Amino acid sequence: MSKRTKGIAFIVLSALLFALMNMFVKLAGDLPVFEKAFFRNAIAAVIAFIVLIKNKAPMRPTVKGSTKFLIMRTLFGLTGVICNFYAVSKMVISDSSILNKMSPFFAVVFAYIFVKEKPKLYQWLILAGAMFGAVFVIKPSFSNTAFVPALIAFLGGVMAGGAYGCVRKLGLMGESNPFIVFFFSAGSTLILLPLMIITFKPMTWLQFLYLMLAGVSAALAQFSITAAYTCAPPKEISVYDFSQVIFTSLISIIIFTETPDVYSVIGYVIIVSMAVVNYLISNRKKTHCQS
């Protein structure tokens, strides 16, 4: 199996797992966002720690210069998680998901910043097209009660793109995948701890179970997405990350009986179309260069 094929398989798996994570977070109900994010990252940190112990891997950075990008990955990723969890609890879950899925477009931008994988002109145009599609989902209007949550969901997508750009850089540097996940999860947990204590709200056993399942889904998704972006460049595989929109839309309709409005659907079509066009052009250029 080629690295590109492995990257595709890992990214589709991560999309399913992230969709399940959002489902469990929404099912957890009206708990503070810091509390939800804390448990999500704490569970992921424990799982990553177990993997490191099992593999007898070092509990420290193994590549010179990687610490800076590990810290940046943590800050980008944590901000993205908080934005996403807030949006999931305040708006239609499929809307928040598609806005969070702006991350692959911005992953290309951040890969250029961190790795110098320069996007082509058509990729900049595609990013502009995707942002145009996002406007239909955000529906800018002060009368739209989901306007602010939608903007926060979009910001979460930008931050996730920054995190994935850092992951790409760390993967090329040769940093251990389990340690990348552990550093992010443990670092986020430490940052969130005082915020969680300040805003803590008692939960039921069912809410606790949902947060545990969200944490497990998130941990497995993190391992998958980290493996995906270390196997192949974002511009080659990021289109497959949009399979999460399909998974989340099904969850939204079946579990929460939420149906996106016509403007959101138009936005979905535009954003996913931009991702497909980016993939087709990139693939054709790659085939042409190899022939």
Backbone as JSON, one array per atom type, in Angstrom:
{
  "sequence": "MSKRTKGIAFIVLSALLFALMNMFVKLAGDLPVFEKAFFRNAIAAVIAFIVLIKNKAPMRPTVKGSTKFLIMRTLFGLTGVICNFYAVSKMVISDSSILNKMSPFFAVVFAYIFVKEKPKLYQWLILAGAMFGAVFVIKPSFSNTAFVPALIAFLGGVMAGGAYGCVRKLGLMGESNPFIVFFFSAGSTLILLPLMIITFKPMTWLQFLYLMLAGVSAALAQFSITAAYTCAPPKEISVYDFSQVIFTSLISIIIFTETPDVYSVIGYVIIVSMAVVNYLISNRKKTHCQS",
  "N": [[0.84, -1.19, 0.0], [0.61, 2.16, -0.94], [2.02, 5.26, 0.39], [0.28, 7.37, -0.01], [-2.21, 6.11, -0.35], [-2.47, 4.96, 2.16], [-2.63, 7.3, 3.63], [-5.11, 8.29, 2.75], [-6.87, 6.3, 3.69], [-6.49, 6.54, 6.46], [-7.4, 9.16, 6.85], [-10.11, 9.12, 6.19], [-11.04, 7.36, 8.13], [-10.47, 8.91, 10.4], [-12.27, 10.99, 9.94], [-14.77, 9.76, 10.32], [-14.52, 9.1, 13.04], [-14.22, 11.64, 14.22], [-16.72, 12.67, 13.62], [-18.32, 11.04, 15.22], [-17.31, 11.84, 17.68], [-18.23, 14.53, 17.82], [-20.95, 13.97, 17.9], [-21.23, 12.66, 20.4], [-20.4, 14.72, 22.09], [-22.42, 16.62, 21.69], [-24.59, 15.13, 22.61], [-23.97, 15.08, 25.27], [-25.05, 17.32, 26.31], [-25.96, 20.4, 28.04], [-23.35, 21.32, 29.18], [-20.49, 23.14, 30.46], [-18.22, 24.44, 27.99], [-15.47, 24.26, 28.45], [-15.33, 22.21, 30.27], [-16.22, 20.04, 28.77], [-14.21, 19.98, 26.8], [-11.98, 19.49, 28.4], [-12.36, 16.83, 29.41], [-12.44, 15.47, 27.0], [-9.79, 15.82, 26.05], [-8.29, 14.85, 28.2], [-8.9, 12.09, 28.33], [-7.9, 11.34, 25.84], [-5.21, 11.9, 26.28], [-4.52, 9.99, 28.21], [-4.87, 7.6, 26.75], [-2.98, 7.98, 24.7], [-0.69, 8.04, 26.28], [-0.63, 5.4, 27.24], [-0.16, 4.06, 24.83], [2.41, 5.01, 24.22], [3.86, 3.92, 26.37], [3.45, 1.19, 25.9], [4.77, 0.88, 23.47], [7.27, 1.43, 24.3], [8.31, 3.96, 23.93], [10.06, 7.12, 23.96], [9.28, 9.7, 26.36], [9.45, 12.32, 25.5], [10.39, 15.04, 23.26], [11.95, 13.88, 20.29], [13.31, 14.89, 18.21], [15.42, 17.43, 17.16], [14.49, 20.79, 17.5], [11.79, 20.37, 17.29], [10.12, 21.0, 19.4], [9.08, 23.61, 19.38], [7.18, 23.49, 17.32], [5.51, 21.54, 18.34], [4.39, 22.86, 20.52], [3.08, 24.96, 19.19], [1.31, 23.43, 17.67], [-0.27, 22.45, 19.72], [-1.48, 24.8, 20.78], [-2.85, 25.85, 18.54], [-4.5, 23.61, 18.0], [-5.96, 23.26, 20.43], [-7.41, 25.65, 20.61], [-8.96, 25.31, 18.33], [-10.48, 23.05, 19.08], [-11.99, 24.02, 21.27], [-13.49, 26.04, 20.0], [-14.92, 24.46, 18.18], [-16.41, 22.73, 19.89], [-18.02, 24.56, 21.23], [-19.52, 25.56, 19.07], [-20.84, 23.23, 18.15], [-22.65, 22.77, 20.2], [-24.38, 24.88, 19.93], [-25.54, 25.14, 17.4], [-26.89, 23.7, 14.33], [-25.62, 20.49, 13.9], [-24.46, 19.52, 11.54], [-23.95, 21.88, 10.15], [-22.02, 23.14, 11.78], [-20.04, 21.27, 11.47], [-19.33, 21.36, 8.7], [-18.25, 23.9, 8.55], [-16.12, 23.64, 10.28], [-14.71, 21.96, 8.69], [-13.36, 23.57, 7.0], [-10.8, 23.41, 7.59], [-8.99, 21.68, 6.02], [-8.47, 23.28, 3.76], [-7.15, 25.47, 4.88], [-5.09, 24.08, 6.0], [-3.43, 23.61, 3.86], [-2.52, 26.21, 3.42], [-1.12, 26.72, 5.82], [0.72, 24.67, 5.66], [2.3, 25.65, 3.67], [3.4, 27.83, 5.01], [4.82, 26.61, 7.13], [6.18, 24.38, 6.02], [6.92, 25.06, 3.53], [5.6, 24.1, 1.29], [4.49, 25.19, -1.41], [1.4, 26.59, -2.35], [-0.4, 26.42, -5.45], [-1.64, 28.84, -7.89], [-4.28, 28.14, -8.56], [-5.05, 26.84, -6.26], [-5.21, 28.86, -4.36], [-7.38, 30.22, -5.46], [-9.33, 28.29, -5.19], [-9.48, 28.15, -2.4], [-10.57, 30.67, -1.93], [-13.04, 30.25, -3.15], [-14.1, 28.28, -1.46], [-14.36, 29.74, 0.89], [-16.29, 31.5, 0.09], [-18.42, 29.72, -0.15], [-18.66, 29.13, 2.54], [-19.88, 31.4, 3.52], [-22.57, 31.08, 2.9], [-23.31, 29.15, 4.72], [-22.71, 30.35, 7.15], [-24.33, 32.61, 7.01], [-24.41, 35.63, 7.33], [-25.87, 37.82, 9.52], [-27.46, 39.88, 11.83], [-29.84, 39.09, 12.8], [-29.78, 36.43, 12.72], [-29.59, 33.86, 14.89], [-27.65, 31.98, 15.05], [-25.41, 33.11, 14.07], [-23.06, 34.14, 15.42], [-22.1, 31.7, 16.72], [-21.57, 30.33, 14.32], [-19.51, 31.83, 13.14], [-17.57, 31.34, 15.05], [-17.29, 28.6, 14.72], [-16.17, 28.61, 12.16], [-13.74, 29.91, 12.7], [-12.68, 27.91, 14.28], [-12.17, 26.0, 12.33], [-10.12, 27.26, 10.9], [-8.11, 27.35, 12.87], [-7.75, 24.6, 13.29], [-6.69, 23.95, 10.82], [-4.22, 25.21, 11.04], [-3.14, 23.62, 13.06], [-2.92, 21.14, 11.74], [-1.1, 21.82, 9.79], [1.17, 22.12, 11.36], [1.4, 19.49, 12.24], [2.04, 18.23, 9.86], [4.58, 19.35, 9.41], [5.96, 18.37, 11.69], [5.81, 15.63, 11.18], [7.37, 15.39, 8.86], [9.78, 16.13, 9.96], [10.3, 13.95, 11.45], [9.29, 13.37, 13.95], [7.79, 11.39, 16.53], [4.63, 9.88, 15.97], [2.76, 8.97, 18.07], [3.78, 10.48, 20.2], [3.33, 13.09, 19.35], [0.54, 13.21, 19.46], [0.21, 12.69, 22.21], [1.57, 14.87, 23.42], [0.03, 17.06, 22.56], [-2.52, 16.36, 23.66], [-1.99, 16.03, 26.44], [-0.82, 18.52, 27.05], [-2.95, 20.26, 26.4], [-4.82, 19.4, 28.27], [-3.66, 20.21, 30.7], [-3.7, 22.98, 30.37], [-6.43, 23.41, 30.25], [-7.36, 22.59, 32.73], [-7.5, 24.5, 35.05], [-9.46, 26.23, 33.98], [-11.6, 24.52, 33.62], [-12.15, 23.83, 36.28], [-13.01, 26.3, 37.31], [-15.36, 26.76, 35.87], [-16.85, 24.52, 36.35], [-19.56, 22.18, 36.2], [-21.8, 20.04, 37.78], [-22.37, 16.7, 36.59], [-24.49, 14.17, 35.11], [-24.41, 10.53, 35.29], [-24.81, 9.54, 32.74], [-24.13, 11.71, 31.11], [-21.44, 11.83, 31.77], [-20.59, 9.38, 30.71], [-21.01, 9.87, 27.97], [-19.08, 11.88, 27.56], [-16.77, 10.44, 28.07], [-16.84, 8.63, 25.93], [-16.64, 10.47, 23.87], [-14.05, 11.35, 24.32], [-12.54, 8.99, 23.83], [-13.17, 8.55, 21.12], [-12.07, 10.9, 20.07], [-9.35, 10.55, 20.67], [-8.62, 8.29, 19.12], [-9.24, 9.35, 16.64], [-7.36, 11.42, 16.52], [-4.94, 9.99, 16.4], [-5.34, 8.83, 13.91], [-5.64, 11.05, 12.11], [-3.19, 12.28, 12.47], [-1.46, 10.29, 11.54], [-2.33, 10.27, 8.9], [-1.61, 12.83, 7.82], [1.1, 12.68, 8.08], [1.74, 10.76, 6.34], [1.15, 11.7, 3.79], [1.05, 14.74, 1.75], [-1.11, 17.52, 2.65], [-2.45, 18.64, 0.38], [-2.87, 16.5, -1.3], [-4.52, 14.61, -0.04], [-6.46, 15.82, 1.52], [-9.06, 16.24, 0.58], [-10.53, 13.98, 1.16], [-11.13, 14.22, 3.78], [-13.51, 15.46, 3.9], [-15.43, 13.58, 3.96], [-16.4, 13.48, 6.46], [-18.47, 15.27, 6.55], [-20.54, 13.91, 5.34], [-20.9, 11.77, 7.15], [-21.57, 13.25, 9.47], [-23.85, 14.64, 8.67], [-25.68, 12.55, 8.34], [-25.81, 11.68, 10.99], [-26.85, 14.0, 12.13], [-29.43, 14.12, 11.01], [-30.58, 11.6, 11.63], [-30.07, 11.07, 14.42], [-30.44, 13.55, 15.81], [-32.54, 14.73, 14.54], [-32.21, 17.04, 13.0], [-32.33, 19.3, 10.34], [-30.53, 20.8, 7.79], [-30.89, 24.16, 6.42], [-31.81, 25.49, 3.13], [-29.87, 27.33, 2.29], [-27.62, 26.56, 3.73], [-27.21, 24.03, 2.62], [-26.53, 24.75, 0.01], [-24.12, 26.0, 0.58], [-22.68, 23.77, 1.57], [-22.46, 22.25, -0.79], [-20.91, 23.96, -2.43], [-18.48, 24.19, -0.93], [-17.61, 21.49, -0.66], [-17.42, 20.9, -3.37], [-15.32, 22.59, -4.14], [-13.26, 21.33, -2.76], [-13.19, 18.87, -4.11], [-12.57, 19.7, -6.72], [-10.02, 20.76, -6.26], [-8.67, 18.42, -5.55], [-8.91, 16.88, -7.95], [-7.54, 18.45, -9.84], [-4.98, 18.55, -8.69], [-4.34, 15.83, -8.72], [-4.37, 15.32, -11.47], [-2.27, 16.93, -12.34], [-0.15, 15.67, -11.01], [-0.19, 13.13, -12.25], [0.38, 13.9, -14.84], [2.97, 14.88, -14.55], [4.33, 12.54, -13.94], [4.15, 11.09, -16.24]],
  "CA": [[0.0, 0.0, 0.0], [1.41, 3.38, -1.02], [1.8, 6.21, 1.48], [-0.9, 8.17, -0.32], [-3.37, 5.28, -0.06], [-2.55, 4.88, 3.62], [-3.1, 8.6, 4.09], [-6.54, 8.37, 2.45], [-7.57, 5.4, 4.62], [-6.43, 7.13, 7.8], [-8.16, 10.41, 6.95], [-11.53, 8.75, 6.2], [-11.3, 6.83, 9.48], [-10.5, 10.04, 11.34], [-13.49, 11.74, 9.69], [-15.84, 9.03, 11.0], [-14.31, 9.2, 14.47], [-14.51, 13.01, 14.63], [-18.17, 12.82, 13.56], [-18.82, 10.4, 16.43], [-16.92, 12.7, 18.8], [-19.18, 15.64, 17.87], [-22.24, 13.43, 18.33], [-21.19, 12.43, 21.85], [-20.32, 16.04, 22.75], [-23.76, 17.22, 21.65], [-25.44, 14.33, 23.47], [-23.62, 15.4, 26.67], [-25.96, 18.37, 26.76], [-25.58, 21.77, 28.39], [-22.21, 21.41, 30.09], [-19.54, 24.17, 30.01], [-17.36, 23.99, 26.9], [-14.15, 23.9, 28.99], [-15.49, 20.91, 30.91], [-16.27, 19.06, 27.68], [-12.88, 19.92, 26.17], [-11.05, 18.88, 29.35], [-12.52, 15.38, 29.42], [-12.04, 15.0, 25.67], [-8.33, 15.78, 25.94], [-7.74, 14.02, 29.27], [-9.02, 10.7, 27.9], [-6.96, 11.17, 24.75], [-3.86, 11.89, 26.85], [-4.32, 8.68, 28.85], [-4.71, 6.59, 25.69], [-1.68, 8.22, 24.05], [0.33, 7.64, 27.25], [-0.58, 3.94, 27.22], [0.49, 3.67, 23.57], [3.84, 5.3, 24.36], [4.41, 2.93, 27.29], [3.42, -0.11, 25.23], [5.8, 0.89, 22.42], [8.53, 1.8, 24.95], [8.76, 5.17, 23.25], [10.46, 8.17, 24.91], [8.26, 10.67, 26.75], [10.02, 13.65, 25.23], [10.67, 15.24, 21.83], [13.13, 13.12, 19.84], [13.89, 15.58, 17.06], [15.85, 18.79, 17.48], [13.68, 21.86, 16.92], [10.36, 20.01, 17.18], [9.34, 21.5, 20.54], [8.36, 24.81, 18.97], [6.01, 23.11, 16.53], [4.62, 20.82, 19.24], [3.67, 23.88, 21.28], [2.18, 25.63, 18.25], [0.26, 22.47, 17.34], [-1.15, 22.39, 20.88], [-2.26, 26.03, 20.89], [-3.79, 25.85, 17.41], [-5.46, 22.53, 18.16], [-6.84, 23.51, 21.58], [-8.34, 26.71, 20.21], [-9.9, 24.7, 17.39], [-11.39, 22.16, 19.82], [-12.91, 24.85, 22.06], [-14.42, 26.66, 19.05], [-15.78, 23.43, 17.63], [-17.35, 22.25, 20.9], [-18.99, 25.63, 21.44], [-20.41, 25.63, 17.91], [-21.65, 22.02, 18.11], [-23.73, 22.87, 21.19], [-25.21, 26.05, 19.68], [-26.1, 25.19, 16.06], [-27.08, 22.41, 13.66], [-24.31, 19.83, 13.96], [-23.87, 19.41, 10.2], [-23.44, 23.22, 9.81], [-20.76, 23.35, 12.5], [-19.06, 20.33, 10.9], [-18.82, 21.82, 7.4], [-17.4, 25.07, 8.81], [-14.87, 23.1, 10.84], [-14.0, 21.3, 7.59], [-12.52, 24.52, 6.28], [-9.43, 23.13, 8.02], [-8.09, 21.19, 4.97], [-8.04, 24.38, 2.91], [-6.17, 26.25, 5.62], [-3.92, 23.21, 6.2], [-2.56, 23.87, 2.71], [-1.9, 27.51, 3.66], [-0.15, 26.6, 6.91], [1.81, 23.81, 5.18], [3.18, 26.57, 2.94], [4.12, 28.64, 6.0], [5.71, 25.8, 7.96], [6.95, 23.37, 5.28], [7.27, 25.65, 2.23], [4.9, 23.42, 0.2], [3.82, 26.37, -1.93], [0.17, 26.34, -3.12], [-0.49, 27.01, -6.78], [-2.65, 29.88, -8.02], [-5.62, 27.56, -8.53], [-5.38, 26.48, -4.88], [-5.66, 30.09, -3.72], [-8.72, 30.49, -5.98], [-10.21, 27.3, -4.57], [-9.67, 28.6, -1.02], [-11.53, 31.79, -2.0], [-14.34, 29.66, -3.44], [-14.57, 27.61, -0.25], [-14.78, 30.78, 1.84], [-17.58, 31.99, -0.44], [-19.4, 28.73, 0.27], [-18.86, 29.24, 4.0], [-20.79, 32.52, 3.77], [-23.94, 30.56, 2.84], [-23.56, 28.41, 5.96], [-22.67, 31.32, 8.26], [-25.5, 33.49, 6.83], [-24.15, 36.83, 8.14], [-27.05, 38.62, 9.83], [-27.63, 40.03, 13.28], [-31.1, 38.43, 13.16], [-29.5, 34.99, 12.72], [-29.1, 33.53, 16.23], [-26.49, 31.09, 14.93], [-24.35, 33.84, 13.37], [-21.83, 34.13, 16.22], [-21.56, 30.34, 16.76], [-21.05, 29.97, 12.99], [-18.21, 32.48, 13.01], [-16.66, 30.63, 15.94], [-17.03, 27.32, 14.05], [-15.25, 28.91, 11.07], [-12.44, 30.14, 13.34], [-12.19, 26.6, 14.68], [-11.61, 25.38, 11.14], [-8.82, 27.92, 10.61], [-7.15, 26.89, 13.88], [-7.45, 23.18, 13.01], [-5.78, 23.96, 9.67], [-2.89, 25.52, 11.58], [-2.66, 22.44, 13.79], [-2.54, 20.11, 10.78], [0.14, 22.28, 9.17], [2.23, 21.78, 12.31], [1.54, 18.03, 12.21], [2.79, 17.92, 8.62], [5.97, 19.73, 9.66], [6.52, 17.43, 12.66], [5.95, 14.35, 10.52], [8.54, 15.47, 7.97], [10.96, 16.21, 10.82], [10.54, 12.62, 11.99], [8.81, 13.23, 15.32], [6.92, 10.23, 16.75], [3.19, 10.16, 15.93], [2.12, 8.88, 19.39], [4.2, 11.57, 21.07], [2.64, 14.29, 18.88], [-0.8, 13.13, 20.03], [0.32, 12.8, 23.66], [1.97, 16.24, 23.78], [-1.14, 17.9, 22.37], [-3.59, 16.0, 24.59], [-1.56, 16.33, 27.81], [-0.66, 19.97, 27.17], [-4.29, 20.86, 26.41], [-5.45, 19.05, 29.54], [-3.09, 21.07, 31.73], [-4.19, 24.34, 30.14], [-7.87, 23.44, 30.5], [-7.69, 22.2, 34.1], [-8.04, 25.6, 35.88], [-10.67, 26.75, 33.35], [-12.64, 23.54, 33.91], [-12.49, 23.95, 37.7], [-13.74, 27.55, 37.51], [-16.69, 26.7, 35.24], [-17.37, 23.15, 36.5], [-20.97, 21.95, 36.45], [-22.0, 18.61, 38.03], [-22.97, 15.98, 35.46], [-25.08, 12.87, 35.38], [-23.58, 9.41, 34.83], [-24.96, 9.42, 31.29], [-23.3, 12.76, 30.52], [-20.06, 11.4, 31.97], [-20.34, 8.33, 29.73], [-20.89, 10.51, 26.65], [-17.79, 12.58, 27.49], [-15.75, 9.4, 27.96], [-16.89, 8.13, 24.55], [-16.11, 11.55, 23.04], [-12.59, 11.33, 24.5], [-11.99, 7.82, 23.12], [-13.29, 8.83, 19.68], [-11.11, 11.95, 19.74], [-7.98, 10.0, 20.71], [-8.43, 7.45, 17.94], [-9.25, 10.25, 15.49], [-6.09, 12.13, 16.5], [-3.93, 9.08, 15.87], [-5.61, 8.63, 12.48], [-5.35, 12.26, 11.34], [-1.74, 12.49, 12.54], [-0.87, 9.33, 10.61], [-2.69, 10.67, 7.53], [-0.82, 13.97, 7.34], [2.53, 12.33, 8.02], [1.9, 9.86, 5.19], [1.02, 12.41, 2.51], [0.79, 16.18, 1.88], [-2.53, 17.88, 2.72], [-3.05, 18.92, -0.93], [-3.16, 15.24, -1.98], [-5.49, 13.75, 0.65], [-7.4, 16.56, 2.37], [-10.43, 16.15, 0.07], [-11.22, 12.85, 1.77], [-11.56, 14.64, 5.11], [-14.88, 15.93, 3.77], [-16.36, 12.48, 4.23], [-17.01, 13.76, 7.77], [-19.73, 15.98, 6.31], [-21.55, 12.87, 5.09], [-21.15, 11.09, 8.43], [-22.22, 14.16, 10.41], [-25.19, 14.93, 8.16], [-26.51, 11.4, 8.68], [-26.02, 11.73, 12.44], [-27.71, 15.15, 12.39], [-30.8, 13.8, 10.62], [-31.08, 10.39, 12.3], [-29.99, 11.14, 15.88], [-30.92, 14.81, 16.37], [-33.64, 15.21, 13.67], [-31.89, 18.39, 12.54], [-32.2, 19.37, 8.88], [-29.98, 22.1, 7.38], [-31.73, 24.89, 5.48], [-31.36, 25.46, 1.74], [-28.63, 28.09, 2.15], [-26.54, 25.72, 4.24], [-26.96, 22.97, 1.63], [-25.78, 25.4, -1.08], [-22.75, 26.16, 1.1], [-22.05, 22.43, 1.59], [-22.14, 21.86, -2.17], [-19.8, 24.79, -2.9], [-17.25, 23.85, -0.21], [-17.18, 20.15, -1.06], [-17.03, 20.98, -4.79], [-13.98, 23.17, -4.17], [-12.34, 20.28, -2.33], [-13.09, 17.88, -5.19], [-11.82, 20.33, -7.82], [-8.62, 20.82, -5.83], [-8.12, 17.06, -5.64], [-8.83, 16.45, -9.34], [-6.47, 19.2, -10.5], [-3.71, 18.09, -8.12], [-4.11, 14.47, -9.2], [-4.04, 15.38, -12.9], [-0.92, 17.48, -12.47], [0.77, 14.66, -10.57], [-0.16, 12.12, -13.3], [1.06, 14.5, -16.0], [4.4, 14.98, -14.25], [4.9, 11.21, -13.91], [4.08, 10.49, -17.57]],
  "C": [[0.89, 1.25, 0.0], [1.11, 4.3, 0.15], [0.55, 7.04, 1.25], [-2.18, 7.4, 0.0], [-3.57, 5.13, 1.44], [-3.1, 6.18, 4.18], [-4.6, 8.76, 3.89], [-7.34, 7.53, 3.45], [-7.61, 6.0, 6.02], [-7.33, 8.36, 7.91], [-9.67, 10.15, 6.93], [-11.92, 8.19, 7.57], [-11.38, 7.95, 10.5], [-11.77, 10.85, 11.18], [-14.68, 11.08, 10.4], [-15.73, 9.21, 12.52], [-14.6, 10.61, 14.99], [-16.02, 13.28, 14.58], [-18.81, 12.2, 14.8], [-18.5, 11.24, 17.67], [-17.91, 13.86, 18.94], [-20.55, 15.17, 18.33], [-22.27, 13.25, 19.84], [-21.13, 13.74, 22.62], [-21.69, 16.69, 22.79], [-24.72, 16.46, 22.56], [-25.18, 14.62, 24.96], [-24.42, 16.57, 27.21], [-25.3, 19.67, 27.17], [-24.53, 21.8, 29.5], [-21.27, 22.5, 29.58], [-18.57, 23.62, 28.98], [-15.98, 23.58, 27.4], [-14.19, 22.52, 29.66], [-15.5, 19.81, 29.85], [-14.89, 18.87, 27.06], [-11.87, 19.24, 27.08], [-11.15, 17.36, 29.3], [-12.12, 14.78, 28.07], [-10.53, 14.82, 25.58], [-7.69, 14.9, 27.01], [-7.77, 12.54, 28.89], [-8.02, 10.41, 26.78], [-5.52, 11.1, 25.26], [-3.54, 10.55, 27.49], [-4.07, 7.6, 27.81], [-3.36, 6.74, 24.99], [-0.54, 7.8, 24.97], [0.49, 6.12, 27.27], [0.12, 3.43, 25.97], [1.99, 3.89, 23.65], [4.52, 4.26, 25.27], [4.51, 1.57, 26.6], [4.53, -0.22, 24.18], [7.19, 1.21, 22.97], [9.17, 3.01, 24.28], [9.13, 6.24, 24.28], [9.34, 9.18, 25.14], [8.77, 12.1, 26.56], [10.21, 13.8, 23.73], [11.96, 14.52, 21.44], [13.85, 13.79, 18.68], [14.23, 17.01, 17.45], [14.97, 19.81, 16.75], [12.2, 21.56, 16.84], [9.5, 20.62, 18.28], [8.51, 22.72, 20.16], [7.08, 24.46, 18.23], [5.02, 22.28, 17.34], [3.77, 21.79, 20.05], [2.65, 24.6, 20.39], [1.02, 24.73, 17.88], [-0.77, 22.39, 18.49], [-2.05, 23.62, 20.97], [-3.28, 26.15, 19.76], [-4.9, 24.84, 17.65], [-6.45, 22.76, 19.29], [-7.86, 24.59, 21.25], [-9.4, 26.16, 19.26], [-10.92, 23.82, 18.09], [-12.43, 22.97, 20.59], [-13.95, 25.5, 21.14], [-15.42, 25.64, 18.52], [-16.83, 22.96, 18.64], [-18.42, 23.31, 21.2], [-20.02, 25.65, 20.31], [-21.35, 24.42, 17.85], [-22.85, 22.13, 19.05], [-24.73, 23.98, 20.87], [-25.9, 26.06, 18.31], [-26.3, 23.79, 15.5], [-25.72, 21.75, 13.49], [-23.65, 19.69, 12.59], [-23.33, 20.76, 9.72], [-22.1, 23.46, 10.49], [-19.66, 22.46, 11.92], [-18.48, 20.85, 9.59], [-17.93, 23.05, 7.58], [-16.07, 24.64, 9.42], [-14.03, 22.44, 9.76], [-13.37, 22.29, 6.62], [-11.05, 24.24, 6.58], [-8.52, 22.58, 6.92], [-7.59, 22.3, 4.04], [-6.95, 25.2, 3.61], [-4.94, 25.41, 5.99], [-2.92, 23.41, 5.07], [-1.81, 25.19, 2.9], [-0.81, 27.39, 4.72], [1.0, 25.65, 6.53], [2.8, 24.65, 4.38], [4.02, 27.38, 3.92], [5.18, 27.82, 6.72], [6.65, 24.9, 7.17], [7.44, 23.89, 3.94], [6.74, 24.83, 1.07], [3.97, 24.47, -0.42], [2.55, 26.02, -2.72], [0.25, 27.01, -4.48], [-1.59, 28.08, -6.8], [-4.06, 29.3, -7.91], [-6.03, 27.18, -7.1], [-5.81, 27.7, -4.07], [-7.08, 30.43, -4.16], [-9.74, 29.54, -5.37], [-10.49, 27.66, -3.11], [-10.69, 29.73, -0.97], [-12.93, 31.26, -2.26], [-14.94, 28.98, -2.22], [-15.05, 28.63, 0.78], [-16.1, 31.4, 1.4], [-18.7, 31.02, -0.04], [-19.7, 28.81, 1.75], [-19.82, 30.36, 4.35], [-22.24, 32.03, 3.79], [-24.3, 29.8, 4.12], [-23.62, 29.36, 7.14], [-23.9, 32.23, 8.25], [-25.36, 34.76, 7.68], [-25.41, 37.69, 8.3], [-27.18, 38.7, 11.33], [-28.94, 39.38, 13.75], [-30.93, 36.91, 13.2], [-28.86, 34.62, 14.07], [-27.86, 32.64, 16.19], [-25.3, 31.79, 14.28], [-23.03, 33.79, 14.12], [-21.27, 32.72, 16.37], [-20.97, 29.89, 15.43], [-19.68, 30.59, 12.75], [-17.16, 31.76, 13.86], [-16.31, 29.27, 15.35], [-16.03, 27.51, 12.91], [-13.84, 29.15, 11.61], [-11.83, 28.82, 13.78], [-11.57, 25.85, 13.52], [-10.26, 25.95, 10.77], [-7.76, 27.41, 11.58], [-6.77, 25.42, 13.67], [-6.51, 23.07, 11.81], [-4.36, 24.27, 10.1], [-2.29, 24.34, 12.31], [-2.17, 21.37, 12.82], [-1.28, 20.51, 10.0], [1.33, 21.96, 10.05], [2.48, 20.27, 12.32], [2.34, 17.6, 10.99], [4.28, 18.22, 8.81], [6.65, 18.73, 10.61], [6.73, 16.05, 12.04], [7.16, 14.31, 9.61], [9.84, 15.56, 8.77], [11.3, 14.86, 11.42], [10.1, 12.43, 13.43], [7.81, 12.08, 15.41], [5.45, 10.62, 16.75], [2.52, 10.05, 17.3], [2.52, 10.02, 20.31], [3.54, 12.88, 20.65], [1.24, 14.34, 19.49], [-0.76, 13.33, 21.55], [0.64, 14.23, 24.09], [0.77, 17.18, 23.67], [-2.2, 17.64, 23.44], [-3.23, 16.37, 26.03], [-1.42, 17.83, 28.02], [-2.0, 20.68, 27.24], [-4.99, 20.6, 27.73], [-4.96, 19.96, 30.66], [-3.59, 22.51, 31.6], [-5.66, 24.46, 30.55], [-8.24, 23.22, 31.97], [-8.22, 23.37, 34.94], [-9.33, 26.18, 35.31], [-11.86, 25.83, 33.63], [-13.11, 23.66, 35.36], [-13.36, 25.18, 37.95], [-15.18, 27.43, 37.01], [-17.4, 25.37, 35.47], [-18.85, 23.12, 36.85], [-21.17, 20.45, 36.68], [-22.73, 17.94, 36.87], [-23.58, 14.67, 35.93], [-24.12, 11.78, 34.9], [-23.65, 9.26, 33.32], [-24.12, 10.48, 30.58], [-21.82, 12.4, 30.63], [-19.68, 10.33, 30.95], [-20.16, 8.91, 28.33], [-19.54, 11.22, 26.51], [-16.64, 11.58, 27.4], [-15.68, 8.86, 26.52], [-16.36, 9.19, 23.58], [-14.58, 11.57, 23.12], [-11.94, 10.18, 23.76], [-12.03, 8.05, 21.62], [-12.25, 9.86, 19.25], [-9.68, 11.42, 19.7], [-7.69, 9.17, 19.47], [-8.4, 8.3, 16.67], [-7.93, 11.0, 15.36], [-4.96, 11.25, 15.96], [-4.1, 8.91, 14.36], [-5.23, 9.85, 11.65], [-3.86, 12.57, 11.35], [-1.03, 11.56, 11.58], [-1.13, 9.74, 9.16], [-1.78, 11.76, 7.01], [0.69, 13.74, 7.42], [2.79, 11.38, 6.86], [1.92, 10.62, 3.87], [0.72, 13.88, 2.74], [-0.7, 16.47, 1.93], [-3.17, 18.07, 1.34], [-3.42, 17.65, -1.68], [-4.29, 14.46, -1.34], [-6.59, 14.49, 1.38], [-8.84, 16.47, 1.89], [-11.22, 15.04, 0.77], [-11.67, 13.16, 3.2], [-13.01, 15.1, 5.08], [-15.91, 14.81, 3.87], [-17.03, 12.68, 5.6], [-18.34, 14.47, 7.6], [-20.86, 14.98, 6.06], [-21.92, 12.17, 6.39], [-21.96, 11.98, 9.38], [-23.64, 14.5, 9.97], [-26.15, 13.78, 8.49], [-26.82, 11.38, 10.18], [-27.01, 12.84, 12.78], [-29.17, 14.82, 12.13], [-31.37, 12.66, 11.46], [-31.14, 10.54, 13.82], [-30.67, 12.4, 16.44], [-32.12, 15.4, 15.61], [-33.46, 16.67, 13.28], [-31.69, 18.36, 11.03], [-31.65, 20.74, 8.5], [-30.9, 22.81, 6.4], [-31.09, 24.93, 4.1], [-30.06, 26.22, 1.54], [-27.43, 27.28, 2.64], [-26.18, 24.64, 3.23], [-26.17, 23.52, 0.45], [-24.32, 25.57, -0.67], [-22.01, 24.84, 1.12], [-21.55, 22.07, 0.19], [-20.94, 22.64, -2.7], [-18.48, 24.36, -2.25], [-16.72, 22.48, -0.63], [-16.73, 20.14, -2.52], [-15.62, 21.57, -4.93], [-12.93, 22.14, -3.76], [-12.12, 19.25, -3.42], [-12.3, 18.44, -6.36], [-10.33, 20.4, -7.49], [-7.95, 19.45, -5.97], [-7.91, 16.64, -7.1], [-7.69, 17.15, -10.08], [-5.1, 18.72, -10.0], [-3.35, 16.71, -8.64], [-3.71, 14.46, -10.67], [-2.65, 15.92, -13.12], [0.13, 16.45, -12.08], [0.94, 13.57, -11.62], [0.6, 12.62, -14.5], [2.56, 14.56, -15.78], [5.07, 13.61, -14.3], [4.95, 10.56, -15.29], [5.2, 10.99, -18.47]]
}
